[in-house]
Amino acid sequence: MEAAIMFFKAQSVPRRALAAILCALTMTSCGSFGATNTTTPGNTPNTNAQTSFRIVGQIGTPFSATISDARSTWTIQGVVPLSIVIINNQPPIRISVNKLVSDHSLISLEVINAFSVQQLASSTDNFGVAVGNFGKVATFAPPAFPDVRFFVKGPTEELFDALVEDTKQGEIVEARAPAILLFDSPSGGNGARVDATFTAVQFLGTFAIDLIYNGALVASVTGTTTAIIKYP
């Protein structure tokens, strides 16, 4: 289940509890997280299942991807392989991946919802295109604002857990580096503080992580088994 992205939501998750929460990542619902909801133990509300993407194929193939959910659109420039996760996503979701080279290298797109691969699309054409969606999509939404991205540059192929938070909620995901975590509408679209704690699963090397806020690099961190990044 390498491509699967695991997801939970927690209302005010203390960092000291992160290790315990990450141990629960094999669960399929956050309804049993009674410790994070003292008013109604065991009834923490679920959110939309996490939607993510895995772009694979000929290693190093450059591409441009346009991704949209019901609220926001992002454009990403990258190279194969790359994992992309939408934090606080709002379906329906649409993605178009355009290969940026005129050759017959393979580029493949996996559209993943929760634990299941929903769609596969591939191309070996010159400047080939792979398209996917989750739910019925009429058009692309406006550009994300604020546009908040956590770019986990390495170590390559590291499987990691991340707790991503704003001032109102936290979400836990598991993905493989290199990866971009797109935070849709943090604090209801008002921006405010965002942060993330990354924990290595395989310990393949040193984390290198950038936090990009509205196109500007606002923070960078490195870490061995754990890295914390935040803004402001």
Summary of the structure (lengths in Angstrom):
residues: 232
radius of gyration: 17.0
end to end distance: 35.1
largest distance: 58.3
contacts: 759
relative contact order: 0.18
helix: 8%
strand: 49%
